[in-house]
Amino acid sequence: MQLEFDPEVVPVGDVRLTLTVDELEIFWSSLRETLEALDEWEFHTRVGFQSQEVRRVQAELARLMKTLPYVAE
Protein backbone atom coordinates (compact mmCIF):
# COMPACT_ATOMS: atom_id res chain seq x y z
CA MET A 1 0.00 0.00 0.00
CA GLN A 2 1.30 3.45 -0.89
CA LEU A 3 -0.08 6.87 -0.03
CA GLU A 4 0.82 9.93 -2.07
CA PHE A 5 -0.14 13.51 -1.24
CA ASP A 6 2.67 15.56 -2.75
CA PRO A 7 1.00 18.83 -3.87
CA GLU A 8 3.26 18.94 -6.93
CA VAL A 9 1.83 15.60 -8.11
CA VAL A 10 -1.63 15.37 -6.54
CA PRO A 11 -4.12 18.27 -6.42
CA VAL A 12 -4.43 19.93 -3.00
CA GLY A 13 -7.14 18.23 -0.97
CA ASP A 14 -6.71 14.91 -2.78
CA VAL A 15 -4.64 11.85 -2.00
CA ARG A 16 -3.67 8.90 -4.16
CA LEU A 17 -3.70 5.51 -2.56
CA THR A 18 -2.15 2.56 -4.35
CA LEU A 19 -3.64 -0.78 -3.30
CA THR A 20 -3.18 -4.37 -4.28
CA VAL A 21 -6.30 -6.17 -5.49
CA ASP A 22 -6.52 -7.95 -2.12
CA GLU A 23 -6.30 -4.64 -0.24
CA LEU A 24 -9.01 -3.17 -2.46
CA GLU A 25 -11.28 -6.15 -1.74
CA ILE A 26 -10.59 -5.80 2.01
CA PHE A 27 -11.52 -2.12 1.90
CA TRP A 28 -14.71 -2.76 -0.12
CA SER A 29 -15.73 -5.62 2.19
CA SER A 30 -15.12 -3.46 5.26
CA LEU A 31 -17.45 -0.81 3.89
CA ARG A 32 -20.09 -3.46 3.15
CA GLU A 33 -19.88 -4.91 6.65
CA THR A 34 -20.05 -1.46 8.24
CA LEU A 35 -23.15 -0.60 6.22
CA GLU A 36 -24.80 -3.88 7.22
CA ALA A 37 -23.82 -3.78 10.89
CA LEU A 38 -24.84 -0.25 11.86
CA ASP A 39 -28.33 1.17 12.07
CA GLU A 40 -28.99 4.46 10.32
CA TRP A 41 -29.48 6.37 13.59
CA GLU A 42 -25.98 5.45 14.86
CA PHE A 43 -24.08 5.47 11.59
CA HIS A 44 -22.82 9.07 11.51
CA THR A 45 -21.92 9.05 15.20
CA ARG A 46 -19.80 5.90 14.89
CA VAL A 47 -18.32 6.39 11.42
CA GLY A 48 -18.22 10.16 11.00
CA PHE A 49 -20.02 10.10 7.65
CA GLN A 50 -23.58 9.61 6.51
CA SER A 51 -24.37 6.11 5.23
CA GLN A 52 -25.25 7.58 1.82
CA GLU A 53 -21.69 8.87 1.46
CA VAL A 54 -20.26 5.45 2.32
CA ARG A 55 -22.67 3.76 -0.12
CA ARG A 56 -21.51 6.15 -2.85
CA VAL A 57 -17.84 5.31 -2.17
CA GLN A 58 -18.62 1.59 -2.05
CA ALA A 59 -20.51 1.80 -5.37
CA GLU A 60 -17.62 3.65 -7.00
CA LEU A 61 -15.17 1.02 -5.72
CA ALA A 62 -17.41 -1.74 -7.06
CA ARG A 63 -17.49 -0.01 -10.45
CA LEU A 64 -13.70 0.25 -10.48
CA MET A 65 -13.28 -3.36 -9.38
CA LYS A 66 -15.41 -4.53 -12.32
CA THR A 67 -12.86 -2.99 -14.67
CA LEU A 68 -10.13 -5.28 -13.30
CA PRO A 69 -10.10 -8.51 -15.32
CA TYR A 70 -8.70 -10.62 -12.48
CA VAL A 71 -10.98 -9.72 -9.56
CA ALA A 72 -13.27 -12.52 -8.42
CA GLU A 73 -16.99 -11.83 -8.70
C-alpha positions, 0 to 999 in steps of 0.5 A, spaced: 500 500 500 502 506 498 499 513 499 501 519 495 499 527 497 505 531 494 501 537 492 506 537 486 503 531 483 496 530 486 491 536 487 491 539 493 485 536 498 486 529 494 490 523 495 492 517 491 492 511 494 495 505 491 492 498 493 493 491 491 487 487 489 486 484 495 487 490 499 481 493 495 477 487 496 478 488 504 476 495 503 470 494 499 468 488 504 469 493 510 465 498 507 459 493 506 460 490 513 459 497 516 453 498 512 450 492 514 452 492 521 450 499 523 443 502 524 442 508 520 441 512 527 448 510 529 451 510 523 454 518 523 456 518 530 460 511 529 463 512 522 463 520 522 459 520 515 452 519 513 451 512 510 449 515 503 456 517 502 459 510 504 454 507 499 456 512 494 464 510 495 462 503 495 458 503 489 464 507 486 469 502 488 465 496 485 465 499 479 472 500 479 473 493 481 469 490 475 474 494 470 479 489 473 479 482 469 482 478 475 478 480 480 473 474 483 466 476 482 
